[in-house]
Amino acid sequence: MPLHVPPAPAPALRSVRTALGSPTAVREARTPSLKSAQTPLSPELPLPVHVLEHVPPDGGAPRTRLTGWRFLIKAGDRAVAAGEAMLTPDGWAFSHFFEGPYLASTELALRQAESLTTPYQPRLLSVPGLYMLTLWLHGDITADAASGLLAPGDLLVPLAPAPPGIAAHRPHRVADLLPVLTLRLSPAPLLKSA
């Protein structure tokens, strides 16, 4: 079943398009593929980027917040980089272009998600405390992409490279993966010296 990709805010898309049209922004980016592209570049497949801010140890609802929109930058039919717009006090602004393993991993996870029988709204969820990025498949396809409520039945697909002990590209229900994340994000107990 196809994914229901939410539309990005027009100013976020406009900021990335403007940066793609700026020789300075492209030249200063650490993205060789953008500099060497022989075909026109276009920002496609917008994904809202949420950050996991707090996982209550008592099993309460985790808190996330929207921090940006990520676009796959395509040259022809292949993604060569990603561009991100971030939310600032003045609205949406271009943040940066990048390449790296999360680009191919995101594309793979999206292809895998397209083959699922349940419709989902794709998002990205960053877990900074674990240096982890997941494709978040939200079950409410009509939800506002800025809302950050993780539902127990939503799926999280860790992108490669994933933290040790967490399999990349394997979908996990939020209710199953959240306890693992909670345990890993909890501070280690202090040992008393004798």
Residue frames as a rotation matrix with the C-alpha (Angstrom) as fourth column:
MET 1
0.591 0.807 0.000 0.00
0.807 -0.591 0.000 0.00
0.000 0.000 -1.000 0.00
PRO 2
0.036 -0.634 0.772 1.46
0.505 -0.655 -0.561 3.39
0.862 0.410 0.297 -0.86
LEU 3
-0.481 -0.271 -0.834 2.80
0.857 -0.346 -0.382 5.66
-0.185 -0.898 0.399 1.81
HIS 4
0.630 0.692 0.354 0.89
0.711 -0.697 0.098 8.86
0.314 0.190 -0.930 2.46
VAL 5
-0.443 -0.891 -0.099 3.64
0.884 -0.417 -0.210 11.46
0.146 -0.181 0.973 2.32
PRO 6
0.452 0.634 -0.628 2.52
0.728 -0.669 -0.152 14.69
-0.516 -0.388 -0.764 4.00
PRO 7
0.552 -0.257 0.793 3.09
0.538 -0.616 -0.575 17.94
0.637 0.744 -0.202 2.13
ALA 8
-0.359 -0.753 -0.552 5.95
0.933 -0.294 -0.206 20.04
-0.007 -0.589 0.808 3.43
PRO 9
0.437 0.434 -0.788 5.30
0.450 -0.864 -0.227 23.64
-0.779 -0.255 -0.573 4.44
ALA 10
0.848 -0.037 0.528 5.76
0.497 -0.291 -0.818 25.82
0.184 0.956 -0.229 1.36
PRO 11
0.774 -0.609 0.177 8.47
-0.622 -0.782 0.028 28.00
0.121 -0.132 -0.984 3.03
ALA 12
0.316 -0.676 0.665 10.51
-0.304 0.592 0.746 24.88
-0.899 -0.438 -0.019 3.92
LEU 13
0.444 -0.094 0.891 10.41
0.744 0.592 -0.309 23.62
-0.499 0.800 0.333 0.33
ARG 14
0.942 -0.056 0.332 11.11
0.166 -0.781 -0.602 27.11
0.293 0.622 -0.726 -1.02
SER 15
0.652 -0.740 0.167 14.20
-0.658 -0.443 0.609 27.46
-0.376 -0.507 -0.776 1.24
VAL 16
0.114 -0.611 0.783 15.68
0.152 0.790 0.594 24.18
-0.982 0.051 0.183 -0.04
ARG 17
0.601 0.149 0.785 14.89
0.783 0.087 -0.616 25.04
-0.160 0.985 -0.064 -3.67
THR 18
0.961 -0.261 0.096 16.51
-0.240 -0.952 -0.189 28.44
0.140 0.159 -0.977 -3.22
ALA 19
0.358 -0.870 0.339 19.63
-0.541 0.102 0.835 26.83
-0.761 -0.482 -0.434 -1.74
LEU 20
0.230 -0.243 0.942 19.78
0.594 0.802 0.062 24.36
-0.771 0.545 0.329 -4.66
GLY 21
0.748 0.130 0.650 19.73
0.635 -0.426 -0.645 27.32
0.193 0.895 -0.401 -7.04
SER 22
0.888 -0.459 0.033 22.49
-0.439 -0.823 0.360 29.09
-0.138 -0.334 -0.932 -5.15
PRO 23
0.544 -0.754 -0.369 25.98
0.003 0.441 -0.897 28.33
0.839 0.487 0.243 -6.50
THR 24
-0.265 -0.659 0.704 27.41
-0.731 -0.339 -0.592 29.43
0.629 -0.672 -0.392 -3.14
ALA 25
0.288 0.445 0.848 25.25
-0.907 0.410 0.093 27.07
-0.306 -0.796 0.522 -1.05
VAL 26
0.994 0.081 -0.078 25.98
-0.105 0.916 -0.386 24.11
0.040 0.392 0.919 -3.33
ARG 27
0.357 -0.932 -0.059 29.70
-0.126 0.014 -0.992 24.90
0.926 0.361 -0.113 -3.63
GLU 28
-0.309 -0.501 0.809 30.12
-0.825 -0.282 -0.490 25.25
0.473 -0.818 -0.326 0.15
ALA 29
0.688 0.606 0.398 28.20
-0.721 0.630 0.287 22.05
-0.077 -0.485 0.871 0.93
ARG 30
-0.452 -0.821 0.349 30.20
-0.768 0.557 0.315 18.94
-0.453 -0.125 -0.883 1.76
THR 31
0.357 0.656 0.665 28.33
-0.022 0.718 -0.696 17.02
-0.934 0.233 0.271 -0.90
PRO 32
-0.667 -0.724 -0.176 30.47
-0.207 -0.047 0.977 16.12
-0.715 0.689 -0.119 -3.91
SER 33
-0.543 0.496 0.678 27.48
0.784 0.589 0.197 14.63
-0.302 0.638 -0.708 -5.71
LEU 34
0.564 0.737 -0.374 25.66
0.543 -0.671 -0.505 17.99
-0.623 0.082 -0.778 -5.72
LYS 35
0.144 -0.605 -0.783 28.70
-0.403 -0.759 0.512 19.74
-0.904 0.242 -0.353 -7.18
SER 36
-0.814 -0.580 -0.030 29.17
-0.292 0.365 0.884 17.12
-0.502 0.729 -0.466 -9.90
ALA 37
-0.051 0.878 0.476 25.52
0.382 0.458 -0.803 16.55
-0.923 0.141 -0.358 -10.87
GLN 38
-0.942 -0.322 0.096 25.02
0.177 -0.234 0.956 16.70
-0.286 0.917 0.277 -14.63
THR 39
-0.389 0.885 0.255 21.21
0.621 0.048 0.782 16.84
0.680 0.463 -0.568 -14.53
PRO 40
-0.195 0.376 0.906 18.85
-0.471 -0.846 0.250 19.29
0.860 -0.378 0.342 -12.82
LEU 41
-0.900 -0.147 -0.409 18.46
0.292 0.492 -0.820 18.78
0.322 -0.858 -0.400 -9.08
SER 42
-0.144 0.902 0.407 15.07
-0.410 -0.429 0.805 18.68
0.900 -0.051 0.432 -7.38
PRO 43
-0.865 -0.071 0.497 13.97
-0.499 0.216 -0.839 18.30
-0.048 -0.974 -0.223 -3.75
GLU 44
-0.112 0.827 -0.550 11.49
-0.504 0.430 0.749 15.44
0.857 0.361 0.368 -3.46
LEU 45
0.186 0.339 -0.922 9.85
0.441 0.810 0.387 13.18
0.878 -0.479 0.001 -0.89
PRO 46
-0.242 -0.254 0.937 9.58
-0.580 -0.736 -0.349 15.57
0.778 -0.628 0.031 2.06
LEU 47
0.114 0.225 -0.968 9.83
0.600 0.761 0.248 13.89
0.792 -0.609 -0.048 5.46
PRO 48
0.655 0.107 0.748 9.15
-0.456 -0.734 0.503 15.68
0.603 -0.670 -0.432 8.74
VAL 49
-0.250 -0.817 -0.520 12.05
0.246 0.466 -0.850 15.23
0.937 -0.340 0.084 11.16
HIS 50
0.774 0.496 0.394 11.14
-0.317 -0.237 0.919 14.76
0.549 -0.835 -0.026 14.81
VAL 51
-0.455 -0.891 0.006 13.53
-0.369 0.182 -0.912 14.46
0.811 -0.417 -0.411 17.75
LEU 52
0.443 0.496 -0.747 12.79
0.486 0.568 0.664 12.15
0.753 -0.657 0.010 20.65
GLU 53
0.015 -0.408 0.913 13.22
-0.453 -0.816 -0.358 14.48
0.891 -0.408 -0.197 23.60
HIS 54
-0.542 -0.140 0.829 12.14
-0.840 0.125 -0.528 12.40
-0.030 -0.982 -0.186 26.56
VAL 55
-0.102 0.490 -0.866 11.14
-0.143 0.854 0.500 8.80
0.984 0.175 -0.017 27.25
PRO 56
0.201 0.217 0.955 9.59
-0.942 -0.227 0.249 8.54
0.271 -0.949 0.159 30.70
PRO 57
-0.798 -0.582 -0.158 10.97
-0.510 0.791 -0.339 5.56
0.322 -0.189 -0.928 32.63
ASP 58
-0.610 0.621 0.493 7.49
-0.320 0.376 -0.870 4.80
-0.725 -0.688 -0.030 33.97
GLY 59
-0.651 0.325 0.686 6.17
0.675 0.662 0.327 3.93
-0.348 0.675 -0.651 30.51
GLY 60
0.192 0.726 -0.660 4.38
0.219 -0.687 -0.693 7.24
-0.957 -0.011 -0.291 29.96
ALA 61
0.857 0.220 0.466 4.04
0.495 -0.096 -0.864 8.86
-0.145 0.971 -0.191 26.56
PRO 62
-0.198 -0.980 -0.016 7.37
0.885 -0.185 0.428 9.90
-0.423 0.071 0.904 25.04
ARG 63
0.608 0.327 -0.723 7.83
0.083 -0.933 -0.352 13.52
-0.789 0.154 -0.594 23.98
THR 64
-0.219 -0.636 0.740 8.99
0.936 0.077 0.343 14.42
-0.276 0.768 0.579 20.49
ARG 65
0.335 0.343 -0.877 9.20
0.038 -0.935 -0.352 17.70
-0.941 0.085 -0.327 18.65
LEU 66
0.762 -0.017 0.648 9.35
0.647 0.074 -0.759 18.66
-0.035 0.997 0.067 15.01
THR 67
0.188 -0.778 -0.600 12.74
0.270 -0.547 0.793 20.16
-0.945 -0.311 0.107 14.14
GLY 68
-0.494 -0.440 -0.750 12.79
-0.565 -0.493 0.661 20.17
-0.661 0.750 -0.005 10.37
TRP 69
0.793 0.599 0.116 11.82
-0.253 0.495 -0.831 18.79
-0.555 0.630 0.544 7.00
ARG 70
-0.360 -0.915 0.183 14.23
-0.253 0.284 0.925 16.61
-0.898 0.286 -0.334 5.03
PHE 71
0.729 0.514 -0.452 14.03
-0.541 0.029 -0.840 16.33
-0.418 0.857 0.300 1.26
LEU 72
0.165 -0.659 0.734 15.76
0.565 0.673 0.478 13.76
-0.809 0.335 0.483 -0.92
ILE 73
0.197 -0.204 -0.959 17.65
-0.638 -0.769 0.033 15.68
-0.744 0.606 -0.282 -3.60
LYS 74
0.416 0.063 0.907 17.28
0.438 0.860 -0.260 13.86
-0.797 0.506 0.330 -6.87
ALA 75
-0.349 -0.485 -0.802 19.32
-0.710 -0.422 0.564 14.12
-0.612 0.766 -0.197 -10.03
GLY 76
-0.575 0.294 -0.763 17.17
-0.549 0.553 0.627 12.38
0.606 0.780 -0.157 -12.58
ASP 77
0.483 0.824 -0.295 15.65
-0.356 0.493 0.794 9.36
0.800 -0.279 0.532 -10.88
ARG 78
0.212 -0.441 -0.872 18.28
0.727 0.667 -0.160 8.82
0.653 -0.600 0.462 -8.19
ALA 79
0.994 0.105 -0.001 18.83
0.071 -0.661 0.747 10.51
0.078 -0.743 -0.665 -4.84
VAL 80
0.255 -0.961 0.107 22.28
0.454 0.021 -0.891 12.07
0.854 0.276 0.442 -4.65
ALA 81
-0.878 -0.469 0.096 21.97
0.149 -0.458 -0.877 14.02
0.455 -0.755 0.472 -1.40
ALA 82
0.133 0.905 -0.405 19.48
0.958 -0.013 0.287 15.33
0.254 -0.426 -0.868 1.13
GLY 83
-0.666 -0.231 0.709 18.60
0.099 -0.970 -0.224 18.88
0.740 -0.079 0.668 2.05
GLU 84
-0.211 0.570 -0.794 17.05
0.963 0.261 -0.068 20.01
0.169 -0.779 -0.604 5.28
ALA 85
-0.199 0.267 0.943 15.00
-0.097 -0.963 0.253 23.01
0.975 -0.041 0.218 6.32
MET 86
-0.631 -0.053 -0.774 14.81
0.726 0.309 -0.614 23.81
0.272 -0.949 -0.157 10.03
LEU 87
0.502 0.852 0.146 12.26
0.650 -0.483 0.587 25.63
0.570 -0.200 -0.797 12.09
THR 88
-0.712 -0.701 -0.029 13.55
0.586 -0.571 -0.574 28.95
0.386 -0.426 0.818 13.42
PRO 89
-0.443 0.561 -0.699 11.79
0.543 -0.452 -0.707 31.67
-0.713 -0.693 -0.105 15.44
ASP 90
-0.449 0.224 -0.865 11.24
-0.563 -0.822 0.080 33.45
-0.693 0.523 0.495 12.10
GLY 91
0.660 0.710 -0.246 9.82
-0.664 0.397 -0.634 30.39
-0.353 0.582 0.733 10.30
TRP 92
0.778 -0.320 0.541 11.39
0.405 0.913 -0.043 27.82
-0.481 0.253 0.840 8.01
ALA 93
0.550 -0.692 -0.468 14.97
-0.787 -0.617 -0.012 28.33
-0.281 0.375 -0.884 6.82
PHE 94
0.691 -0.410 -0.595 17.43
-0.165 0.712 -0.682 26.22
0.703 0.570 0.425 4.85
SER 95
0.840 -0.409 0.357 19.77
-0.325 0.146 0.934 24.34
-0.434 -0.901 -0.010 7.17
HIS 96
-0.220 -0.975 -0.044 22.19
-0.718 0.131 0.684 22.16
-0.661 0.182 -0.728 5.18
PHE 97
0.609 0.206 -0.766 22.82
-0.686 0.623 -0.377 19.58
0.399 0.755 0.520 2.46
PHE 98
-0.100 -0.715 0.692 24.40
-0.833 0.440 0.335 16.23
-0.544 -0.543 -0.640 3.25
GLU 99
0.182 0.041 -0.982 25.28
-0.631 0.771 -0.085 12.79
0.754 0.635 0.167 1.94
GLY 100
-0.602 -0.531 0.596 26.24
-0.798 0.371 -0.476 9.66
0.032 -0.762 -0.647 3.81
PRO 101
-0.984 0.091 -0.150 24.84
0.083 0.995 0.056 6.30
0.155 0.043 -0.987 4.87
TYR 102
-0.526 0.844 -0.106 21.46
0.179 -0.012 -0.984 7.58
-0.832 -0.536 -0.145 6.05
LEU 103
-0.306 0.398 -0.865 20.59
-0.850 -0.523 0.060 8.67
-0.428 0.754 0.499 2.52
ALA 104
-0.584 0.041 -0.811 20.69
-0.530 0.737 0.419 5.15
0.615 0.674 -0.409 1.01
SER 105
-0.945 0.212 -0.247 19.27
0.325 0.669 -0.668 3.69
0.023 -0.712 -0.702 4.21
THR 106
-0.483 0.806 -0.341 16.28
-0.326 -0.527 -0.785 6.05
-0.813 -0.269 0.517 4.09
GLU 107
-0.259 0.365 -0.894 15.58
-0.963 -0.024 0.269 5.11
0.077 0.931 0.358 0.48
LEU 108
-0.782 -0.080 -0.618 15.77
-0.129 0.991 0.035 1.39
0.610 0.107 -0.786 1.32
ALA 109
-0.866 0.471 -0.166 13.47
0.296 0.215 -0.931 1.75
-0.403 -0.855 -0.326 4.35
LEU 110
-0.325 0.770 -0.548 10.94
-0.676 -0.595 -0.434 3.71
-0.661 0.230 0.714 2.26
ARG 111
-0.403 0.143 -0.904 10.95
-0.772 0.477 0.420 1.00
0.491 0.867 -0.082 -0.43
GLN 112
-0.911 0.060 -0.407 10.40
0.240 0.882 -0.406 -1.64
0.334 -0.468 -0.818 2.26
ALA 113
-0.715 0.660 -0.230 7.55
0.004 -0.325 -0.946 0.41
-0.699 -0.678 0.229 3.77
GLU 114
-0.414 0.553 -0.723 5.85
-0.901 -0.359 0.242 0.71
-0.126 0.752 0.647 0.37
SER 115
-0.598 0.134 -0.790 5.40
-0.306 0.873 0.380 -3.08
0.740 0.469 -0.481 0.36
LEU 116
-0.959 0.284 0.014 3.47
0.077 0.304 -0.950 -3.13
-0.274 -0.909 -0.313 3.67
THR 117
-0.505 0.838 0.207 -0.27
0.724 0.281 0.631 -3.75
0.470 0.468 -0.748 3.54
THR 118
0.330 0.592 -0.735 -1.15
0.889 -0.458 0.031 -1.06
-0.318 -0.663 -0.677 6.11
PRO 119
0.417 -0.185 0.890 -1.06
0.474 -0.791 -0.387 2.60
0.776 0.583 -0.242 5.04
TYR 120
0.247 -0.425 -0.871 1.35
0.904 -0.222 0.365 4.82
-0.349 -0.877 0.329 6.97
GLN 121
0.966 -0.125 0.228 2.51
-0.047 -0.946 -0.319 8.42
0.256 0.298 -0.920 7.07
PRO 122
0.354 -0.904 -0.239 6.34
0.842 0.420 -0.339 8.38
0.407 -0.081 0.910 6.83
ARG 123
0.909 -0.216 0.356 8.38
-0.338 -0.882 0.329 10.57
0.243 -0.420 -0.875 9.16
LEU 124
-0.003 -0.926 -0.377 11.91
0.221 0.367 -0.903 10.52
0.975 -0.086 0.204 10.52
LEU 125
0.961 0.228 0.157 12.58
-0.113 -0.197 0.974 10.19
0.253 -0.954 -0.164 14.25
SER 126
0.011 -0.999 0.043 16.01
-0.175 -0.045 -0.984 11.05
0.985 0.003 -0.175 15.61
VAL 127
0.943 0.123 -0.309 17.13
0.265 0.286 0.921 9.60
0.202 -0.950 0.237 18.95
PRO 128
0.543 -0.776 0.320 20.16
-0.485 -0.601 -0.635 11.80
0.686 0.189 -0.703 19.73
GLY 129
0.399 -0.378 0.836 21.10
-0.873 0.123 0.472 9.97
-0.281 -0.918 -0.281 22.93
LEU 130
0.420 -0.220 0.881 21.76
0.103 0.976 0.194 6.81
-0.902 0.009 0.432 20.89
TYR 131
-0.508 -0.530 -0.679 23.00
-0.574 -0.379 0.726 8.45
-0.642 0.759 -0.112 17.66
MET 132
-0.671 0.389 0.631 20.03
0.527 0.849 0.036 6.74
-0.521 0.357 -0.775 16.03
LEU 133
-0.596 0.556 -0.579 17.73
-0.742 -0.658 0.132 7.69
-0.307 0.508 0.804 13.17
THR 134
-0.650 0.456 0.608 14.56
0.391 0.887 -0.246 5.77
-0.651 0.078 -0.755 12.35
LEU 135
-0.783 0.621 0.040 11.90
-0.197 -0.309 0.931 5.85
0.590 0.721 0.364 9.70
TRP 136
-0.803 0.587 0.105 8.76
-0.079 0.069 -0.994 6.44
-0.591 -0.807 -0.009 11.75
LEU 137
-0.791 0.611 -0.026 5.69
0.135 0.215 0.967 4.94
0.596 0.762 -0.253 10.12
HIS 138
-0.857 0.502 0.112 2.77
-0.356 -0.423 -0.833 6.73
-0.371 -0.754 0.541 11.74
GLY 139
-0.753 0.572 0.327 -0.55
0.613 0.789 0.031 4.89
-0.240 0.224 -0.945 11.57
ASP 140
0.290 0.863 -0.413 -2.76
0.540 -0.504 -0.674 8.00
-0.790 -0.028 -0.612 11.39
ILE 141
-0.380 -0.509 0.773 -2.30
0.915 -0.087 0.393 9.05
-0.133 0.857 0.498 7.77
THR 142
0.364 0.583 0.726 -4.46
0.635 -0.726 0.264 12.14
0.681 0.365 -0.635 8.25
ALA 143
0.548 -0.183 -0.816 -2.46
0.752 -0.319 0.576 13.47
-0.366 -0.930 -0.037 11.22
ASP 144
0.937 -0.350 0.017 -0.72
-0.331 -0.900 -0.285 16.81
0.115 0.261 -0.958 11.08
ALA 145
0.540 -0.790 -0.292 2.91
0.412 0.550 -0.726 15.96
0.734 0.271 0.622 10.29
ALA 146
-0.206 -0.619 0.758 4.02
-0.409 -0.649 -0.641 18.39
0.889 -0.442 -0.119 13.01
SER 147
0.656 0.471 0.590 2.28
-0.727 0.184 0.661 16.40
0.203 -0.863 0.463 15.74
GLY 148
-0.281 -0.931 -0.235 4.73
-0.737 0.366 -0.569 14.29
0.615 0.013 -0.788 17.65
LEU 149
0.203 0.403 0.892 2.65
-0.896 0.444 0.004 11.63
-0.394 -0.800 0.452 19.33
LEU 150
-0.740 -0.458 -0.493 4.08
-0.592 0.791 0.154 8.14
0.320 0.405 -0.856 19.03
ALA 151
0.401 0.902 0.159 1.24
-0.907 0.367 0.207 5.63
0.129 -0.227 0.965 18.97
PRO 152
0.050 -0.407 0.912 1.93
-0.584 0.729 0.357 2.13
-0.810 -0.551 -0.201 20.36
GLY 153
0.533 0.243 0.811 1.07
0.368 0.796 -0.480 0.56
-0.762 0.554 0.335 16.99
ASP 154
0.807 -0.350 -0.475 3.29
-0.584 -0.596 -0.552 2.87
-0.090 0.723 -0.685 14.93
LEU 155
0.790 -0.602 0.115 6.37
0.612 0.783 -0.108 1.25
-0.025 0.156 0.987 13.41
LEU 156
0.624 -0.731 -0.277 9.96
-0.622 -0.679 0.390 2.40
-0.473 -0.071 -0.878 13.83
VAL 157
0.897 -0.405 0.177 12.48
0.428 0.696 -0.576 1.18
0.110 0.593 0.798 11.28
PRO 158
0.509 -0.773 -0.379 16.05
0.018 -0.431 0.902 1.86
-0.861 -0.466 -0.205 12.50
LEU 159
0.946 -0.252 -0.203 18.23
-0.254 -0.191 -0.948 3.17
0.201 0.949 -0.245 9.69
ALA 160
0.569 -0.820 -0.063 21.78
0.816 0.552 0.173 1.94
-0.107 -0.150 0.983 9.12
PRO 161
-0.565 -0.529 -0.633 24.06
0.113 0.710 -0.695 2.43
0.817 -0.464 -0.341 10.87
ALA 162
0.597 0.786 0.161 21.95
-0.189 -0.058 0.980 1.46
0.780 -0.616 0.114 13.87
PRO 163
0.133 -0.545 0.828 23.24
-0.985 -0.164 0.050 1.25
0.108 -0.823 -0.558 17.45
PRO 164
-0.781 -0.471 -0.409 24.76
-0.426 0.882 -0.203 -2.09
0.456 0.016 -0.890 18.47
GLY 165
-0.911 0.403 0.086 22.10
0.230 0.671 -0.705 -4.65
-0.342 -0.622 -0.704 19.30
ILE 166
0.099 0.945 -0.312 19.33
-0.134 -0.298 -0.945 -2.95
-0.986 0.135 0.097 17.29
ALA 167
-0.345 -0.219 0.913 18.80
0.735 0.542 0.407 -4.41
-0.583 0.812 -0.026 13.83
ALA 168
-0.645 0.080 -0.760 18.68
-0.418 -0.870 0.262 -1.89
-0.640 0.487 0.594 11.00
HIS 169
-0.635 0.446 -0.631 15.81
-0.716 -0.034 0.697 -2.11
0.289 0.895 0.340 8.51
ARG 170
-0.704 0.493 -0.512 13.71
0.539 0.840 0.068 -4.32
0.464 -0.228 -0.856 10.76
PRO 171
-0.197 0.698 0.688 10.33
-0.325 -0.709 0.626 -2.76
0.925 -0.100 0.366 11.63
HIS 172
-0.807 -0.012 -0.591 9.55
0.542 0.383 -0.748 -2.61
0.235 -0.924 -0.302 15.35
ARG 173
0.369 0.914 0.171 6.25
0.598 -0.374 0.709 -1.60
0.711 -0.160 -0.684 16.91
VAL 174
-0.057 -0.351 0.935 6.73
-0.421 -0.840 -0.341 1.46
0.905 -0.413 -0.100 19.11
ALA 175
0.720 0.432 0.543 5.35
-0.663 0.198 0.722 -0.54
0.205 -0.880 0.429 22.05
ASP 176
0.905 -0.412 -0.111 8.14
0.422 0.902 0.090 -3.11
0.063 -0.128 0.990 21.54
LEU 177
0.119 -0.932 0.342 11.11
0.683 -0.173 -0.709 -0.82
0.721 0.318 0.616 20.79
LEU 178
0.412 0.096 0.906 10.33
-0.313 -0.919 0.240 1.93
0.856 -0.382 -0.349 23.31
PRO 179
0.986 -0.073 0.148 11.27
-0.121 0.287 0.950 -0.19
-0.111 -0.955 0.274 26.37
VAL 180
0.446 -0.878 0.175 14.63
0.895 0.438 -0.088 -0.98
0.000 0.196 0.981 24.75
LEU 181
0.028 -0.402 0.915 15.25
0.401 -0.834 -0.379 2.72
0.916 0.378 0.138 24.04
THR 182
0.757 0.331 0.563 14.15
-0.354 -0.517 0.780 3.64
0.550 -0.789 -0.274 27.57
LEU 183
0.888 -0.452 -0.086 16.62
0.375 0.601 0.706 1.19
-0.268 -0.659 0.703 29.06
ARG 184
0.128 -0.899 0.418 19.46
0.973 0.033 -0.228 2.44
0.191 0.436 0.879 26.89
LEU 185
0.025 -0.071 0.997 18.68
0.222 -0.972 -0.075 6.10
0.975 0.223 -0.009 27.49
SER 186
0.943 0.332 -0.017 18.36
0.071 -0.152 0.986 5.72
0.324 -0.931 -0.167 31.28
PRO 187
0.217 -0.906 0.363 21.41
-0.815 -0.373 -0.443 6.90
0.537 -0.200 -0.820 33.21
ALA 188
-0.014 -0.334 -0.943 23.45
0.231 0.916 -0.328 4.11
0.973 -0.222 0.064 34.72
PRO 189
0.929 0.358 -0.097 23.02
0.157 -0.143 0.977 3.78
0.336 -0.923 -0.189 38.50
LEU 190
0.248 -0.862 0.443 25.86
-0.739 -0.464 -0.489 5.22
0.627 -0.206 -0.751 40.52
LEU 191
0.391 -0.224 -0.893 27.97
0.442 0.896 -0.031 2.62
0.807 -0.383 0.449 42.28
LYS 192
0.877 -0.104 0.468 28.77
-0.446 -0.535 0.718 3.29
0.176 -0.839 -0.516 45.90
SER 193
-0.004 -0.942 -0.335 32.37
-0.275 0.323 -0.905 2.85
0.961 0.088 -0.260 46.87
ALA 194
0.620 0.217 -0.754 33.17
0.523 0.601 0.604 0.87
0.584 -0.769 0.259 49.97
